[in-house]
Amino acid sequence: MPELVEDGRSGLLVPPGRADLLADALERVLSAPEADRDAMAAAGRARVEAEFTPQRAARRLMELLDYAT
């Protein structure tokens, strides 16, 4: 979900159907220092809290509905 995850900062993105790359990404996260994992988790949470508020979701939905009419 590239709209949600910034690769390398708030998570790791893997192309669909690439189990080999998913395994590599999991190994990368599991072998990373705890501070790095915590920083990635915090960046992901901050992005979700900033970008995916109920107000923004409602506004986007209204924009879609306005466009459809």
Secondary structure as the mmCIF struct_conf table of DSSP 4:
data_model
#
loop_
_struct_conf.conf_type_id
_struct_conf.id
_struct_conf.beg_label_comp_id
_struct_conf.beg_label_asym_id
_struct_conf.beg_label_seq_id
_struct_conf.end_label_comp_id
_struct_conf.end_label_asym_id
_struct_conf.end_label_seq_id
TURN_TY1_P TURN_TY1_P1 PRO A 2 LEU A 4
STRN STRN1 ASP A 7 ASP A 7
TURN_TY1_P TURN_TY1_P2 GLY A 8 SER A 10
STRN STRN2 GLY A 11 GLY A 11
TURN_TY1_P TURN_TY1_P3 PRO A 16 GLY A 17
HELX_RH_AL_P HELX_RH_AL_P1 ALA A 19 SER A 31
BEND BEND1 ALA A 32 ALA A 32
HELX_RH_AL_P HELX_RH_AL_P2 GLU A 34 GLU A 51
HELX_RH_AL_P HELX_RH_AL_P3 PRO A 54 ALA A 68
#
